[in-house]
Amino acid sequence: MNRVLCEGGPTLLGELVDAGAISEICVTLAPKLAKSQPVGHREPSRLSVPVAMRLEHALTCDDYLFLKYRR
């Protein structure tokens, strides 16, 4: 497949980053404050350095911020 849309939490995201399978990421920032939630035990990343992304698009709506980054 040339394109796969995937939604998941930090564990799935970490596995996809380690596999080099992320070329684009969409992030939504909501104007909400919440107490920290446990996400379970995670192994350290196998990446030697962080993967750089560039901001491709930003949009606001009702105090939400929608961001799109690309490799």
PDB file of N, CA, C, O and CB in Angstrom:
ATOM      1  N   MET A   1       0.826  -1.171   0.000  1.00  0.00           N
ATOM      2  CA  MET A   1       0.000   0.000   0.000  1.00  0.00           C
ATOM      3  C   MET A   1       0.876   1.243   0.000  1.00  0.00           C
ATOM      4  O   MET A   1       1.915   1.281   0.659  1.00  0.00           O
ATOM      5  CB  MET A   1      -0.943  -0.007   1.197  1.00  0.00           C
ATOM      6  N   ASN A   2       0.461   2.238  -0.728  1.00  0.00           N
ATOM      7  CA  ASN A   2       1.210   3.496  -0.760  1.00  0.00           C
ATOM      8  C   ASN A   2       0.897   4.389   0.424  1.00  0.00           C
ATOM      9  O   ASN A   2       1.729   5.202   0.828  1.00  0.00           O
ATOM     10  CB  ASN A   2       0.921   4.238  -2.039  1.00  0.00           C
ATOM     11  N   ARG A   3      -0.319   4.245   0.995  1.00  0.00           N
ATOM     12  CA  ARG A   3      -0.732   5.129   2.074  1.00  0.00           C
ATOM     13  C   ARG A   3      -1.583   4.352   3.063  1.00  0.00           C
ATOM     14  O   ARG A   3      -2.481   3.606   2.674  1.00  0.00           O
ATOM     15  CB  ARG A   3      -1.504   6.349   1.527  1.00  0.00           C
ATOM     16  N   VAL A   4      -1.289   4.534   4.363  1.00  0.00           N
ATOM     17  CA  VAL A   4      -2.069   3.905   5.419  1.00  0.00           C
ATOM     18  C   VAL A   4      -2.349   4.966   6.476  1.00  0.00           C
ATOM     19  O   VAL A   4      -1.426   5.612   6.973  1.00  0.00           O
ATOM     20  CB  VAL A   4      -1.321   2.665   6.032  1.00  0.00           C
ATOM     21  N   LEU A   5      -3.619   5.144   6.817  1.00  0.00           N
ATOM     22  CA  LEU A   5      -4.009   6.043   7.892  1.00  0.00           C
ATOM     23  C   LEU A   5      -4.095   5.219   9.158  1.00  0.00           C
ATOM     24  O   LEU A   5      -4.767   4.188   9.190  1.00  0.00           O
ATOM     25  CB  LEU A   5      -5.364   6.766   7.586  1.00  0.00           C
ATOM     26  N   CYS A   6      -3.421   5.664  10.194  1.00  0.00           N
ATOM     27  CA  CYS A   6      -3.349   4.887  11.423  1.00  0.00           C
ATOM     28  C   CYS A   6      -3.619   5.800  12.607  1.00  0.00           C
ATOM     29  O   CYS A   6      -3.054   6.890  12.698  1.00  0.00           O
ATOM     30  CB  CYS A   6      -1.972   4.195  11.565  1.00  0.00           C
ATOM     31  N   GLU A   7      -4.477   5.358  13.509  1.00  0.00           N
ATOM     32  CA  GLU A   7      -4.740   6.086  14.740  1.00  0.00           C
ATOM     33  C   GLU A   7      -4.402   5.177  15.908  1.00  0.00           C
ATOM     34  O   GLU A   7      -4.695   3.981  15.886  1.00  0.00           O
ATOM     35  CB  GLU A   7      -6.219   6.570  14.811  1.00  0.00           C
ATOM     36  N   GLY A   8      -3.791   5.750  16.914  1.00  0.00           N
ATOM     37  CA  GLY A   8      -3.443   4.957  18.080  1.00  0.00           C
ATOM     38  C   GLY A   8      -2.817   5.832  19.138  1.00  0.00           C
ATOM     39  O   GLY A   8      -2.708   7.047  18.973  1.00  0.00           O
ATOM     40  N   GLY A   9      -2.413   5.221  20.205  1.00  0.00           N
ATOM     41  CA  GLY A   9      -1.814   5.934  21.314  1.00  0.00           C
ATOM     42  C   GLY A   9      -0.300   5.965  21.229  1.00  0.00           C
ATOM     43  O   GLY A   9       0.274   5.683  20.178  1.00  0.00           O
ATOM     44  N   PRO A  10       0.347   6.308  22.332  1.00  0.00           N
ATOM     45  CA  PRO A  10       1.798   6.464  22.334  1.00  0.00           C
ATOM     46  C   PRO A  10       2.572   5.186  22.047  1.00  0.00           C
ATOM     47  O   PRO A  10       3.662   5.247  21.478  1.00  0.00           O
ATOM     48  CB  PRO A  10       2.230   7.001  23.642  1.00  0.00           C
ATOM     49  N   THR A  11       2.033   4.023  22.427  1.00  0.00           N
ATOM     50  CA  THR A  11       2.748   2.768  22.169  1.00  0.00           C
ATOM     51  C   THR A  11       2.805   2.477  20.675  1.00  0.00           C
ATOM     52  O   THR A  11       3.869   2.162  20.143  1.00  0.00           O
ATOM     53  CB  THR A  11       2.075   1.599  22.910  1.00  0.00           C
ATOM     54  N   LEU A  12       1.672   2.578  19.999  1.00  0.00           N
ATOM     55  CA  LEU A  12       1.638   2.343  18.554  1.00  0.00           C
ATOM     56  C   LEU A  12       2.485   3.378  17.817  1.00  0.00           C
ATOM     57  O   LEU A  12       3.236   3.032  16.905  1.00  0.00           O
ATOM     58  CB  LEU A  12       0.188   2.376  18.036  1.00  0.00           C
ATOM     59  N   LEU A  13       2.368   4.645  18.209  1.00  0.00           N
ATOM     60  CA  LEU A  13       3.159   5.696  17.563  1.00  0.00           C
ATOM     61  C   LEU A  13       4.651   5.411  17.712  1.00  0.00           C
ATOM     62  O   LEU A  13       5.408   5.549  16.751  1.00  0.00           O
ATOM     63  CB  LEU A  13       2.817   7.077  18.159  1.00  0.00           C
ATOM     64  N   GLY A  14       5.073   5.018  18.905  1.00  0.00           N
ATOM     65  CA  GLY A  14       6.483   4.699  19.124  1.00  0.00           C
ATOM     66  C   GLY A  14       6.968   3.562  18.246  1.00  0.00           C
ATOM     67  O   GLY A  14       8.081   3.615  17.725  1.00  0.00           O
ATOM     68  N   GLU A  15       6.151   2.539  18.077  1.00  0.00           N
ATOM     69  CA  GLU A  15       6.528   1.407  17.224  1.00  0.00           C
ATOM     70  C   GLU A  15       6.637   1.829  15.761  1.00  0.00           C
ATOM     71  O   GLU A  15       7.546   1.388  15.057  1.00  0.00           O
ATOM     72  CB  GLU A  15       5.508   0.268  17.367  1.00  0.00           C
ATOM     73  N   LEU A  16       5.726   2.674  15.300  1.00  0.00           N
ATOM     74  CA  LEU A  16       5.781   3.152  13.912  1.00  0.00           C
ATOM     75  C   LEU A  16       6.984   4.052  13.675  1.00  0.00           C
ATOM     76  O   LEU A  16       7.609   3.984  12.616  1.00  0.00           O
ATOM     77  CB  LEU A  16       4.499   3.902  13.559  1.00  0.00           C
ATOM     78  N   VAL A  17       7.316   4.894  14.646  1.00  0.00           N
ATOM     79  CA  VAL A  17       8.504   5.752  14.526  1.00  0.00           C
ATOM     80  C   VAL A  17       9.757   4.892  14.470  1.00  0.00           C
ATOM     81  O   VAL A  17      10.618   5.109  13.618  1.00  0.00           O
ATOM     82  CB  VAL A  17       8.591   6.752  15.710  1.00  0.00           C
ATOM     83  N   ASP A  18       9.867   3.914  15.373  1.00  0.00           N
ATOM     84  CA  ASP A  18      11.031   3.024  15.373  1.00  0.00           C
ATOM     85  C   ASP A  18      11.174   2.274  14.051  1.00  0.00           C
ATOM     86  O   ASP A  18      12.291   2.007  13.608  1.00  0.00           O
ATOM     87  CB  ASP A  18      10.929   2.027  16.523  1.00  0.00           C
ATOM     88  N   ALA A  19      10.052   1.932  13.418  1.00  0.00           N
ATOM     89  CA  ALA A  19      10.078   1.203  12.145  1.00  0.00           C
ATOM     90  C   ALA A  19      10.319   2.126  10.951  1.00  0.00           C
ATOM     91  O   ALA A  19      10.438   1.652   9.821  1.00  0.00           O
ATOM     92  CB  ALA A  19       8.771   0.451  11.951  1.00  0.00           C
ATOM     93  N   GLY A  20      10.393   3.431  11.185  1.00  0.00           N
ATOM     94  CA  GLY A  20      10.592   4.369  10.079  1.00  0.00           C
ATOM     95  C   GLY A  20       9.373   4.471   9.176  1.00  0.00           C
ATOM     96  O   GLY A  20       9.498   4.797   7.995  1.00  0.00           O
ATOM     97  N   ALA A  21       8.197   4.194   9.722  1.00  0.00           N
ATOM     98  CA  ALA A  21       6.987   4.132   8.905  1.00  0.00           C
ATOM     99  C   ALA A  21       6.169   5.422   8.920  1.00  0.00           C
ATOM    100  O   ALA A  21       5.077   5.456   8.352  1.00  0.00           O
ATOM    101  CB  ALA A  21       6.128   2.998   9.372  1.00  0.00           C
ATOM    102  N   ILE A  22       6.665   6.475   9.551  1.00  0.00           N
ATOM    103  CA  ILE A  22       5.926   7.733   9.639  1.00  0.00           C
ATOM    104  C   ILE A  22       6.480   8.730   8.632  1.00  0.00           C
ATOM    105  O   ILE A  22       7.661   9.074   8.674  1.00  0.00           O
ATOM    106  CB  ILE A  22       5.997   8.315  11.070  1.00  0.00           C
ATOM    107  N   SER A  23       5.629   9.189   7.733  1.00  0.00           N
ATOM    108  CA  SER A  23       6.035  10.240   6.791  1.00  0.00           C
ATOM    109  C   SER A  23       5.234  11.514   7.024  1.00  0.00           C
ATOM    110  O   SER A  23       5.622  12.589   6.565  1.00  0.00           O
ATOM    111  CB  SER A  23       5.856   9.763   5.339  1.00  0.00           C
ATOM    112  N   GLU A  24       4.109  11.392   7.743  1.00  0.00           N
ATOM    113  CA  GLU A  24       3.236  12.537   7.998  1.00  0.00           C
ATOM    114  C   GLU A  24       2.513  12.292   9.315  1.00  0.00           C
ATOM    115  O   GLU A  24       2.138  11.163   9.630  1.00  0.00           O
ATOM    116  CB  GLU A  24       2.216  12.757   6.824  1.00  0.00           C
ATOM    117  N   ILE A  25       2.320  13.363  10.080  1.00  0.00           N
ATOM    118  CA  ILE A  25       1.590  13.228  11.342  1.00  0.00           C
ATOM    119  C   ILE A  25       0.685  14.438  11.527  1.00  0.00           C
ATOM    120  O   ILE A  25       1.085  15.576  11.282  1.00  0.00           O
ATOM    121  CB  ILE A  25       2.570  13.084  12.546  1.00  0.00           C
ATOM    122  N   CYS A  26      -0.535  14.172  11.961  1.00  0.00           N
ATOM    123  CA  CYS A  26      -1.502  15.235  12.246  1.00  0.00           C
ATOM    124  C   CYS A  26      -1.711  15.261  13.761  1.00  0.00           C
ATOM    125  O   CYS A  26      -1.972  14.230  14.381  1.00  0.00           O
ATOM    126  CB  CYS A  26      -2.873  15.008  11.474  1.00  0.00           C
ATOM    127  N   VAL A  27      -1.591  16.444  14.339  1.00  0.00           N
ATOM    128  CA  VAL A  27      -1.696  16.614  15.781  1.00  0.00           C
ATOM    129  C   VAL A  27      -2.790  17.631  16.071  1.00  0.00           C
ATOM    130  O   VAL A  27      -2.840  18.686  15.439  1.00  0.00           O
ATOM    131  CB  VAL A  27      -0.339  17.062  16.398  1.00  0.00           C
ATOM    132  N   THR A  28      -3.660  17.323  17.017  1.00  0.00           N
ATOM    133  CA  THR A  28      -4.697  18.256  17.449  1.00  0.00           C
ATOM    134  C   THR A  28      -4.420  18.639  18.892  1.00  0.00           C
ATOM    135  O   THR A  28      -4.260  17.775  19.754  1.00  0.00           O
ATOM    136  CB  THR A  28      -6.124  17.639  17.295  1.00  0.00           C
ATOM    137  N   LEU A  29      -4.366  19.940  19.149  1.00  0.00           N
ATOM    138  CA  LEU A  29      -4.220  20.438  20.514  1.00  0.00           C
ATOM    139  C   LEU A  29      -5.561  20.991  20.952  1.00  0.00           C
ATOM    140  O   LEU A  29      -6.105  21.904  20.331  1.00  0.00           O
ATOM    141  CB  LEU A  29      -3.100  21.527  20.616  1.00  0.00           C
ATOM    142  N   ALA A  30      -6.088  20.427  22.029  1.00  0.00           N
ATOM    143  CA  ALA A  30      -7.380  20.839  22.549  1.00  0.00           C
ATOM    144  C   ALA A  30      -7.173  21.736  23.765  1.00  0.00           C
ATOM    145  O   ALA A  30      -6.258  21.501  24.554  1.00  0.00           O
ATOM    146  CB  ALA A  30      -8.245  19.610  22.912  1.00  0.00           C
ATOM    147  N   PRO A  31      -8.004  22.754  23.925  1.00  0.00           N
ATOM    148  CA  PRO A  31      -7.858  23.657  25.066  1.00  0.00           C
ATOM    149  C   PRO A  31      -8.429  23.050  26.344  1.00  0.00           C
ATOM    150  O   PRO A  31      -9.350  23.608  26.941  1.00  0.00           O
ATOM    151  CB  PRO A  31      -8.541  24.987  24.775  1.00  0.00           C
ATOM    152  N   LYS A  32      -7.893  21.923  26.758  1.00  0.00           N
ATOM    153  CA  LYS A  32      -8.365  21.217  27.945  1.00  0.00           C
ATOM    154  C   LYS A  32      -7.168  20.867  28.825  1.00  0.00           C
ATOM    155  O   LYS A  32      -6.091  20.555  28.317  1.00  0.00           O
ATOM    156  CB  LYS A  32      -9.161  19.936  27.554  1.00  0.00           C
ATOM    157  N   LEU A  33      -7.352  20.916  30.114  1.00  0.00           N
ATOM    158  CA  LEU A  33      -6.333  20.473  31.057  1.00  0.00           C
ATOM    159  C   LEU A  33      -6.829  19.203  31.714  1.00  0.00           C
ATOM    160  O   LEU A  33      -7.989  19.119  32.116  1.00  0.00           O
ATOM    161  CB  LEU A  33      -6.015  21.570  32.120  1.00  0.00           C
ATOM    162  N   ALA A  34      -5.955  18.210  31.826  1.00  0.00           N
ATOM    163  CA  ALA A  34      -6.340  16.934  32.431  1.00  0.00           C
ATOM    164  C   ALA A  34      -5.167  16.390  33.231  1.00  0.00           C
ATOM    165  O   ALA A  34      -4.008  16.700  32.955  1.00  0.00           O
ATOM    166  CB  ALA A  34      -6.790  15.911  31.349  1.00  0.00           C
ATOM    167  N   LYS A  35      -5.482  15.591  34.202  1.00  0.00           N
ATOM    168  CA  LYS A  35      -4.460  14.933  34.991  1.00  0.00           C
ATOM    169  C   LYS A  35      -3.733  13.902  34.136  1.00  0.00           C
ATOM    170  O   LYS A  35      -4.334  13.330  33.227  1.00  0.00           O
ATOM    171  CB  LYS A  35      -5.075  14.274  36.237  1.00  0.00           C
ATOM    172  N   SER A  36      -2.483  13.659  34.401  1.00  0.00           N
ATOM    173  CA  SER A  36      -1.689  12.680  33.657  1.00  0.00           C
ATOM    174  C   SER A  36      -2.338  11.303  33.720  1.00  0.00           C
ATOM    175  O   SER A  36      -2.866  10.898  34.756  1.00  0.00           O
ATOM    176  CB  SER A  36      -0.254  12.616  34.206  1.00  0.00           C
ATOM    177  N   GLN A  37      -2.290  10.595  32.605  1.00  0.00           N
ATOM    178  CA  GLN A  37      -2.855   9.254  32.517  1.00  0.00           C
ATOM    179  C   GLN A  37      -1.728   8.251  32.287  1.00  0.00           C
ATOM    180  O   GLN A  37      -0.841   8.521  31.477  1.00  0.00           O
ATOM    181  CB  GLN A  37      -3.913   9.167  31.380  1.00  0.00           C
ATOM    182  N   PRO A  38      -1.727   7.113  32.964  1.00  0.00           N
ATOM    183  CA  PRO A  38      -0.679   6.112  32.739  1.00  0.00           C
ATOM    184  C   PRO A  38      -0.831   5.497  31.342  1.00  0.00           C
ATOM    185  O   PRO A  38      -1.943   5.241  30.882  1.00  0.00           O
ATOM    186  CB  PRO A  38      -0.735   5.004  33.830  1.00  0.00           C
ATOM    187  N   VAL A  39       0.299   5.266  30.684  1.00  0.00           N
ATOM    188  CA  VAL A  39       0.252   4.655  29.351  1.00  0.00           C
ATOM    189  C   VAL A  39       0.939   3.297  29.321  1.00  0.00           C
ATOM    190  O   VAL A  39       1.154   2.732  28.249  1.00  0.00           O
ATOM    191  CB  VAL A  39       0.897   5.576  28.327  1.00  0.00           C
ATOM    192  N   GLY A  40       1.280   2.779  30.471  1.00  0.00           N
ATOM    193  CA  GLY A  40       1.913   1.470  30.514  1.00  0.00           C
ATOM    194  C   GLY A  40       3.423   1.564  30.385  1.00  0.00           C
ATOM    195  O   GLY A  40       3.986   2.653  30.276  1.00  0.00           O
ATOM    196  N   HIS A  41       4.066   0.413  30.399  1.00  0.00           N
ATOM    197  CA  HIS A  41       5.522   0.338  30.307  1.00  0.00           C
ATOM    198  C   HIS A  41       5.935   0.347  28.846  1.00  0.00           C
ATOM    199  O   HIS A  41       5.442  -0.451  28.049  1.00  0.00           O
ATOM    200  CB  HIS A  41       6.062  -0.926  31.019  1.00  0.00           C
ATOM    201  N   ARG A  42       6.840   1.252  28.495  1.00  0.00           N
ATOM    202  CA  ARG A  42       7.303   1.346  27.108  1.00  0.00           C
ATOM    203  C   ARG A  42       8.810   1.157  27.058  1.00  0.00           C
ATOM    204  O   ARG A  42       9.538   1.624  27.934  1.00  0.00           O
ATOM    205  CB  ARG A  42       6.906   2.707  26.479  1.00  0.00           C
ATOM    206  N   GLU A  43       9.261   0.476  26.035  1.00  0.00           N
ATOM    207  CA  GLU A  43      10.691   0.302  25.811  1.00  0.00           C
ATOM    208  C   GLU A  43      11.274   1.592  25.269  1.00  0.00           C
ATOM    209  O   GLU A  43      10.562   2.338  24.596  1.00  0.00           O
ATOM    210  CB  GLU A  43      10.965  -0.871  24.842  1.00  0.00           C
ATOM    211  N   PRO A  44      12.549   1.890  25.534  1.00  0.00           N
ATOM    212  CA  PRO A  44      13.178   3.074  24.954  1.00  0.00           C
ATOM    213  C   PRO A  44      13.208   2.972  23.429  1.00  0.00           C
ATOM    214  O   PRO A  44      13.262   1.875  22.873  1.00  0.00           O
ATOM    215  CB  PRO A  44      14.607   3.254  25.508  1.00  0.00           C
ATOM    216  N   SER A  45      13.172   4.106  22.773  1.00  0.00           N
ATOM    217  CA  SER A  45      13.207   4.139  21.313  1.00  0.00           C
ATOM    218  C   SER A  45      14.546   3.622  20.793  1.00  0.00           C
ATOM    219  O   SER A  45      15.582   3.796  21.435  1.00  0.00           O
ATOM    220  CB  SER A  45      12.952   5.567  20.800  1.00  0.00           C
ATOM    221  N   ARG A  46      14.512   2.987  19.628  1.00  0.00           N
ATOM    222  CA  ARG A  46      15.742   2.511  18.994  1.00  0.00           C
ATOM    223  C   ARG A  46      16.380   3.583  18.120  1.00  0.00           C
ATOM    224  O   ARG A  46      17.453   3.363  17.558  1.00  0.00           O
ATOM    225  CB  ARG A  46      15.458   1.270  18.162  1.00  0.00           C
ATOM    226  N   LEU A  47      15.726   4.751  17.996  1.00  0.00           N
ATOM    227  CA  LEU A  47      16.277   5.823  17.166  1.00  0.00           C
ATOM    228  C   LEU A  47      17.506   6.415  17.831  1.00  0.00           C
ATOM    229  O   LEU A  47      17.503   6.663  19.037  1.00  0.00           O
ATOM    230  CB  LEU A  47      15.223   6.922  16.912  1.00  0.00           C
ATOM    231  N   SER A  48      18.562   6.643  17.052  1.00  0.00           N
ATOM    232  CA  SER A  48      19.766   7.251  17.615  1.00  0.00           C
ATOM    233  C   SER A  48      19.613   8.760  17.749  1.00  0.00           C
ATOM    234  O   SER A  48      20.210   9.370  18.636  1.00  0.00           O
ATOM    235  CB  SER A  48      20.980   6.925  16.750  1.00  0.00           C
ATOM    236  N   VAL A  49      18.813   9.366  16.871  1.00  0.00           N
ATOM    237  CA  VAL A  49      18.528  10.806  16.929  1.00  0.00           C
ATOM    238  C   VAL A  49      17.043  11.012  16.594  1.00  0.00           C
ATOM    239  O   VAL A  49      16.443  10.184  15.908  1.00  0.00           O
ATOM    240  CB  VAL A  49      19.457  11.617  15.930  1.00  0.00           C
ATOM    241  N   PRO A  50      16.454  12.108  17.074  1.00  0.00           N
ATOM    242  CA  PRO A  50      15.051  12.372  16.729  1.00  0.00           C
ATOM    243  C   PRO A  50      14.874  12.575  15.221  1.00  0.00           C
ATOM    244  O   PRO A  50      15.785  13.048  14.543  1.00  0.00           O
ATOM    245  CB  PRO A  50      14.541  13.609  17.487  1.00  0.00           C
ATOM    246  N   VAL A  51      13.705  12.218  14.706  1.00  0.00           N
ATOM    247  CA  VAL A  51      13.380  12.398  13.294  1.00  0.00           C
ATOM    248  C   VAL A  51      12.806  13.798  13.112  1.00  0.00           C
ATOM    249  O   VAL A  51      11.830  14.153  13.773  1.00  0.00           O
ATOM    250  CB  VAL A  51      12.372  11.307  12.796  1.00  0.00           C
ATOM    251  N   ALA A  52      13.390  14.593  12.232  1.00  0.00           N
ATOM    252  CA  ALA A  52      12.928  15.956  12.000  1.00  0.00           C
ATOM    253  C   ALA A  52      11.675  15.958  11.125  1.00  0.00           C
ATOM    254  O   ALA A  52      11.585  15.213  10.150  1.00  0.00           O
ATOM    255  CB  ALA A  52      14.038  16.796  11.345  1.00  0.00           C
ATOM    256  N   MET A  53      10.725  16.793  11.484  1.00  0.00           N
ATOM    257  CA  MET A  53       9.495  16.971  10.712  1.00  0.00           C
ATOM    258  C   MET A  53       9.364  18.466  10.435  1.00  0.00           C
ATOM    259  O   MET A  53       9.914  19.285  11.171  1.00  0.00           O
ATOM    260  CB  MET A  53       8.223  16.403  11.480  1.00  0.00           C
ATOM    261  N   ARG A  54       8.635  18.824   9.372  1.00  0.00           N
ATOM    262  CA  ARG A  54       8.407  20.248   9.100  1.00  0.00           C
ATOM    263  C   ARG A  54       6.913  20.517   9.106  1.00  0.00           C
ATOM    264  O   ARG A  54       6.113  19.697   8.657  1.00  0.00           O
ATOM    265  CB  ARG A  54       9.038  20.673   7.738  1.00  0.00           C
ATOM    266  N   LEU A  55       6.555  21.679   9.623  1.00  0.00           N
ATOM    267  CA  LEU A  55       5.153  22.059   9.679  1.00  0.00           C
ATOM    268  C   LEU A  55       4.665  22.348   8.275  1.00  0.00           C
ATOM    269  O   LEU A  55       5.236  23.186   7.578  1.00  0.00           O
ATOM    270  CB  LEU A  55       4.942  23.281  10.598  1.00  0.00           C
ATOM    271  N   GLU A  56       3.617  21.664   7.855  1.00  0.00           N
ATOM    272  CA  GLU A  56       3.067  21.839   6.517  1.00  0.00           C
ATOM    273  C   GLU A  56       1.784  22.663   6.536  1.00  0.00           C
ATOM    274  O   GLU A  56       1.488  23.384   5.584  1.00  0.00           O
ATOM    275  CB  GLU A  56       2.804  20.486   5.880  1.00  0.00           C
ATOM    276  N   HIS A  57       1.016  22.550   7.637  1.00  0.00           N
ATOM    277  CA  HIS A  57      -0.269  23.232   7.674  1.00  0.00           C
ATOM    278  C   HIS A  57      -0.691  23.435   9.127  1.00  0.00           C
ATOM    279  O   HIS A  57      -0.450  22.575   9.974  1.00  0.00           O
ATOM    280  CB  HIS A  57      -1.343  22.432   6.893  1.00  0.00           C
ATOM    281  N   ALA A  58      -1.326  24.579   9.412  1.00  0.00           N
ATOM    282  CA  ALA A  58      -1.882  24.845  10.737  1.00  0.00           C
ATOM    283  C   ALA A  58      -3.253  25.493  10.566  1.00  0.00           C
ATOM    284  O   ALA A  58      -3.444  26.341   9.695  1.00  0.00           O
ATOM    285  CB  ALA A  58      -0.929  25.758  11.580  1.00  0.00           C
ATOM    286  N   LEU A  59      -4.195  25.090  11.397  1.00  0.00           N
ATOM    287  CA  LEU A  59      -5.564  25.589  11.320  1.00  0.00           C
ATOM    288  C   LEU A  59      -6.108  25.711  12.735  1.00  0.00           C
ATOM    289  O   LEU A  59      -5.841  24.857  13.581  1.00  0.00           O
ATOM    290  CB  LEU A  59      -6.464  24.653  10.449  1.00  0.00           C
ATOM    291  N   THR A  60      -6.864  26.760  12.996  1.00  0.00           N
ATOM    292  CA  THR A  60      -7.535  26.893  14.285  1.00  0.00           C
ATOM    293  C   THR A  60      -9.042  26.909  14.075  1.00  0.00           C
ATOM    294  O   THR A  60      -9.540  27.399  13.061  1.00  0.00           O
ATOM    295  CB  THR A  60      -7.073  28.174  15.020  1.00  0.00           C
ATOM    296  N   CYS A  61      -9.758  26.364  15.055  1.00  0.00           N
ATOM    297  CA  CYS A  61     -11.224  26.362  15.023  1.00  0.00           C
ATOM    298  C   CYS A  61     -11.713  26.193  16.460  1.00  0.00           C
ATOM    299  O   CYS A  61     -11.367  25.216  17.124  1.00  0.00           O
ATOM    300  CB  CYS A  61     -11.787  25.215  14.084  1.00  0.00           C
ATOM    301  N   ASP A  62     -12.509  27.133  16.935  1.00  0.00           N
ATOM    302  CA  ASP A  62     -13.063  27.070  18.293  1.00  0.00           C
ATOM    303  C   ASP A  62     -11.986  26.790  19.349  1.00  0.00           C
ATOM    304  O   ASP A  62     -12.176  25.942  20.220  1.00  0.00           O
ATOM    305  CB  ASP A  62     -14.144  25.992  18.363  1.00  0.00           C
ATOM    306  N   ASP A  63     -10.873  27.491  19.270  1.00  0.00           N
ATOM    307  CA  ASP A  63      -9.753  27.372  20.217  1.00  0.00           C
ATOM    308  C   ASP A  63      -8.973  26.064  20.099  1.00  0.00           C
ATOM    309  O   ASP A  63      -8.053  25.835  20.885  1.00  0.00           O
ATOM    310  CB  ASP A  63     -10.268  27.504  21.617  1.00  0.00           C
ATOM    311  N   TYR A  64      -9.309  25.209  19.151  1.00  0.00           N
ATOM    312  CA  TYR A  64      -8.517  24.006  18.876  1.00  0.00           C
ATOM    313  C   TYR A  64      -7.458  24.371  17.850  1.00  0.00           C
ATOM    314  O   TYR A  64      -7.676  25.243  17.010  1.00  0.00           O
ATOM    315  CB  TYR A  64      -9.416  22.822  18.363  1.00  0.00           C
ATOM    316  N   LEU A  65      -6.310  23.704  17.917  1.00  0.00           N
ATOM    317  CA  LEU A  65      -5.226  23.912  16.965  1.00  0.00           C
ATOM    318  C   LEU A  65      -4.947  22.587  16.261  1.00  0.00           C
ATOM    319  O   LEU A  65      -4.640  21.585  16.906  1.00  0.00           O
ATOM    320  CB  LEU A  65      -3.940  24.457  17.677  1.00  0.00           C
ATOM    321  N   PHE A  66      -5.056  22.589  14.936  1.00  0.00           N
ATOM    322  CA  PHE A  66      -4.826  21.393  14.124  1.00  0.00           C
ATOM    323  C   PHE A  66      -3.524  21.595  13.349  1.00  0.00           C
ATOM    324  O   PHE A  66      -3.386  22.563  12.601  1.00  0.00           O
ATOM    325  CB  PHE A  66      -6.036  21.117  13.148  1.00  0.00           C
ATOM    326  N   LEU A  67      -2.577  20.685  13.529  1.00  0.00           N
ATOM    327  CA  LEU A  67      -1.257  20.790  12.909  1.00  0.00           C
ATOM    328  C   LEU A  67      -0.972  19.578  12.036  1.00  0.00           C
ATOM    329  O   LEU A  67      -1.325  18.452  12.386  1.00  0.00           O
ATOM    330  CB  LEU A  67      -0.171  20.937  13.978  1.00  0.00           C
ATOM    331  N   LYS A  68      -0.334  19.815  10.906  1.00  0.00           N
ATOM    332  CA  LYS A  68       0.066  18.729  10.014  1.00  0.00           C
ATOM    333  C   LYS A  68       1.561  18.874   9.747  1.00  0.00           C
ATOM    334  O   LYS A  68       2.017  19.905   9.253  1.00  0.00           O
ATOM    335  CB  LYS A  68      -0.759  18.748   8.672  1.00  0.00           C
ATOM    336  N   TYR A  69       2.312  17.833  10.079  1.00  0.00           N
ATOM    337  CA  TYR A  69       3.757  17.812   9.871  1.00  0.00           C
ATOM    338  C   TYR A  69       4.112  16.740   8.854  1.00  0.00           C
ATOM    339  O   TYR A  69       3.435  15.717   8.749  1.00  0.00           O
ATOM    340  CB  TYR A  69       4.503  17.566  11.202  1.00  0.00           C
ATOM    341  N   ARG A  70       5.178  16.983   8.109  1.00  0.00           N
ATOM    342  CA  ARG A  70       5.656  16.021   7.097  1.00  0.00           C
ATOM    343  C   ARG A  70       7.170  15.880   7.239  1.00  0.00           C
ATOM    344  O   ARG A  70       7.868  16.822   7.615  1.00  0.00           O
ATOM    345  CB  ARG A  70       5.271  16.483   5.636  1.00  0.00           C
ATOM    346  N   ARG A  71       7.653  14.686   6.929  1.00  0.00           N
ATOM    347  CA  ARG A  71       9.101  14.414   6.939  1.00  0.00           C
ATOM    348  C   ARG A  71       9.797  15.111   5.819  1.00  0.00           C
ATOM    349  O   ARG A  71      11.014  14.992   5.680  1.00  0.00           O
ATOM    350  CB  ARG A  71       9.374  12.934   6.853  1.00  0.00           C
TER     351      ARG A  71
END
